[in-house]
Amino acid sequence: MRAIILAAGQGRRLQAANPDGRPKCLIEIGGKTLLHRQLAALFAKGVRRADLVIGFEADRIIEHVSELSVRPEVSFHYNARFELGSMLSLGCAGPALTSGAPVLLMDADVIFHPAILDALIHSNHGNCFLLDRAYTSGDEPVKIAVAGGTIVEFRKSLASGLVYDTIGESVGFFRFEPACAAALMGRCQEYEAEGRDDAPHEEVLRDLLLAQPQSFGYEDITGLPWVELDFSEDILRAEQQVLPAIHRDLPGY
């Protein structure tokens, strides 16, 4: 199993809380960068290869990774068009998507309890999403809607009249079997050919999900602390709520 970490974006919405303009993955929470925590968590769970898609301030990220002593072997993939849609970043990870190995796909701007990674790695679902039912509704969260155990929608905005019995927020971490990972790469290439360079990578995932919903499952991680850093208040939440909650279980984290 290998991991793909999407870390190419600039994170403009965090500028007020990020005065030195570092990439989001290099923001420090509790004295460690988000990327440091992700790579260390992957290594602790037995993942020995990571593919890191970089763009904004790429040299700073490469230098930071070189200084980490506990991490998987990292391959870097540069997205020169990082200011466009994250679908392009996913496409840059083609060598991992087509490697024939199961793949973990992760957003780099998340701080999370390592048990969330356990749920993904050890899931019985080869193609797996993560769902948190304890979320604040609004336009920002990417939502997962489930009906009768099957995921029926994966998007920020849900169509009126959509029937579902469970809804939650996506953590931004996924697991894909080799065939699905390769199909993701093919769909990214189709998006580029169609001129859809501004598309988020979630749209590519959604296409495959809705085409074969029976091939996908999910794990409910409600109750485990995590937060994606999009806004200044997310940094405060990470420092004041999420990291202390993780420390109650893992004091040395």
C-alpha positions in Angstrom: 0.0 0.0 0.0 1.2 3.5 -0.8 -0.1 6.9 0.0 -0.8 9.9 -2.2 -0.7 13.3 -0.3 -2.1 16.3 -2.2 0.0 19.3 -1.0 0.2 21.6 -4.0 -2.2 24.4 -3.0 -1.3 27.8 -1.6 -4.1 28.2 1.0 -5.0 31.8 0.3 -7.9 31.7 2.8 -5.4 31.2 5.6 -3.2 34.3 4.8 -4.2 36.2 8.0 -3.1 33.3 10.2 -0.1 32.4 8.1 2.0 35.6 7.8 5.2 34.0 6.5 3.2 32.5 3.6 4.2 28.9 4.1 2.2 26.1 2.3 -0.7 24.8 4.4 1.0 21.5 4.9 3.9 23.3 6.7 1.6 25.1 9.2 2.6 24.0 12.7 0.2 22.8 15.3 1.7 21.9 18.6 5.2 22.4 17.3 4.9 20.0 14.4 3.8 20.6 10.8 0.8 18.9 9.4 3.0 17.1 6.9 5.3 15.9 9.7 2.3 14.4 11.5 0.9 12.8 8.4 4.1 11.2 7.3 4.9 9.9 10.8 1.4 8.5 11.1 1.7 6.7 7.8 5.0 5.2 8.7 3.7 4.0 12.1 0.9 2.2 10.3 3.3 0.4 8.0 3.0 2.5 4.9 6.5 2.7 3.4 5.9 4.7 0.2 4.3 8.1 -0.1 3.8 10.2 -3.2 3.7 13.9 -2.4 2.1 16.2 -5.0 3.6 19.7 -4.5 3.3 23.1 -6.2 3.3 26.3 -4.2 6.7 26.8 -2.4 7.7 23.3 -3.5 11.3 23.8 -2.4 10.3 24.5 1.1 8.3 21.3 1.3 11.1 19.2 -0.2 13.6 20.7 2.3 11.2 20.0 5.2 10.7 16.4 4.2 14.5 15.9 4.0 14.8 16.9 7.6 12.3 14.3 8.9 13.9 11.1 10.3 10.7 9.0 10.6 8.7 8.8 7.4 8.0 6.7 4.4 10.2 6.9 1.3 8.8 10.0 -0.5 8.5 10.6 -4.2 7.7 14.2 -5.3 5.4 15.1 -8.2 5.3 18.7 -9.2 2.1 20.3 -10.3 3.0 23.5 -12.2 -0.6 24.5 -12.5 -1.3 24.3 -8.8 -3.4 27.5 -8.9 -6.1 25.6 -10.8 -8.2 22.6 -9.7 -6.9 19.9 -7.4 -7.9 17.4 -10.1 -4.6 18.3 -11.8 -2.7 17.4 -8.6 -4.4 14.0 -8.5 -3.4 13.5 -12.1 0.2 14.3 -11.3 0.2 11.2 -9.0 -0.2 9.0 -12.0 2.8 6.7 -11.2 1.1 5.8 -7.8 -2.4 5.5 -9.3 -1.2 3.1 -11.9 1.4 1.2 -9.8 -0.9 -1.8 -9.2 -0.8 -1.2 -5.4 -3.7 -0.2 -3.2 -3.6 3.6 -2.6 -4.4 5.9 0.2 -5.4 9.4 -1.0 -5.0 12.2 1.6 -5.4 15.9 1.7 -2.3 17.5 3.3 -4.2 20.1 5.3 -5.8 17.8 7.9 -4.8 17.1 11.5 -6.3 13.9 12.7 -6.4 11.2 15.4 -4.3 8.3 14.1 -7.2 5.9 14.7 -8.9 7.5 11.7 -6.0 6.1 9.6 -6.5 2.7 11.2 -10.2 2.7 10.2 -9.2 3.4 6.6 -6.3 0.9 6.3 -8.1 -1.9 8.0 -11.5 -1.4 6.4 -13.2 -4.4 4.7 -14.1 -2.0 1.9 -11.4 -2.0 -0.8 -12.6 1.4 -2.0 -13.4 3.3 1.1 -14.6 6.8 2.1 -14.6 8.2 5.7 -17.7 9.8 7.1 -18.1 12.0 10.2 -21.8 12.5 11.2 -20.8 15.2 13.8 -20.3 18.1 11.4 -21.6 21.6 11.0 -23.8 22.0 8.0 -23.1 24.6 5.4 -21.7 25.2 2.0 -18.1 24.3 2.8 -18.1 20.7 4.0 -17.9 18.0 1.3 -20.8 15.8 2.3 -21.4 12.0 2.0 -25.0 11.0 1.7 -25.9 7.3 2.3 -29.1 5.4 1.7 -29.5 1.8 2.9 -25.7 1.5 3.3 -24.9 2.7 -0.2 -23.3 6.1 -0.8 -25.6 8.0 -3.1 -23.9 11.4 -3.2 -20.5 13.0 -2.5 -20.5 16.8 -2.9 -20.6 20.1 -1.1 -24.1 20.8 -2.5 -26.8 18.1 -2.4 -29.7 18.1 -4.9 -33.1 18.9 -3.4 -35.1 15.8 -3.1 -32.1 13.5 -2.7 -33.2 10.6 -0.5 -30.8 9.4 2.2 -30.8 8.1 5.7 -27.3 9.0 6.8 -25.2 12.1 6.1 -21.8 13.3 7.2 -18.7 15.2 6.2 -15.9 13.6 4.3 -12.5 13.6 6.1 -10.7 14.0 2.8 -9.0 10.6 3.1 -9.8 7.7 0.8 -8.6 4.2 0.0 -8.7 2.6 -3.5 -8.0 -0.8 -4.9 -5.6 -0.9 -7.9 -8.3 -1.0 -10.6 -10.1 1.9 -9.1 -6.9 3.9 -8.6 -6.1 3.4 -12.3 -9.6 4.4 -13.3 -9.1 7.7 -11.3 -6.0 8.4 -13.4 -7.9 7.8 -16.6 -10.7 10.1 -15.5 -8.2 12.8 -14.7 -6.9 12.6 -18.2 -10.4 12.8 -19.6 -11.1 16.0 -17.5 -7.9 17.6 -18.9 -8.9 16.7 -22.4 -12.3 18.3 -21.8 -10.7 21.5 -20.5 -12.0 21.0 -17.0 -8.7 22.1 -15.4 -10.5 24.0 -12.6 -12.3 20.9 -11.2 -11.6 19.7 -7.7 -10.4 16.2 -7.4 -13.6 15.3 -5.5 -15.5 15.5 -8.8 -13.3 12.8 -10.3 -13.9 10.6 -7.2 -17.7 11.3 -7.5 -17.8 10.2 -11.1 -16.4 6.8 -10.3 -18.5 6.5 -7.1 -21.8 7.2 -8.9 -21.0 5.0 -11.8 -20.5 1.9 -9.6 -21.8 2.7 -6.1 -21.8 -1.0 -5.2 -18.0 -1.0 -5.5 -17.6 1.6 -2.7 -18.1 1.6 1.0 -17.4 3.9 4.0 -16.3 3.9 7.6 -18.0 6.0 10.2 -15.3 7.8 12.3 -17.7 10.0 14.2 -16.3 10.9 17.6 -12.6 10.8 16.5 -11.1 14.3 16.5 -9.9 15.9 13.2 -10.1 19.2 11.4 -9.2 20.4 7.9 -7.4 23.8 7.9 -9.2 26.1 5.5 -9.7 29.2 7.7 -8.0 31.0 10.6 -10.6 29.6 13.0 -9.7 26.1 12.0 -6.2 26.7 13.3 -7.6 27.8 16.6 -9.8 24.7 16.7 -6.8 22.5 15.9 -4.8 24.0 18.7 -7.5 24.4 21.4 -9.7 21.3 20.7 -8.4 18.7 18.3 -4.8 18.3 19.4 -5.7 18.3 23.1 -8.3 15.6 22.4 -5.7 13.5 20.6 -3.3 14.0 23.5 -5.8 12.5 25.9 -5.4 9.2 24.1 -1.8 9.7 22.8 0.1 12.0 25.1 3.2 11.9 23.0 1.5 12.7 19.7 
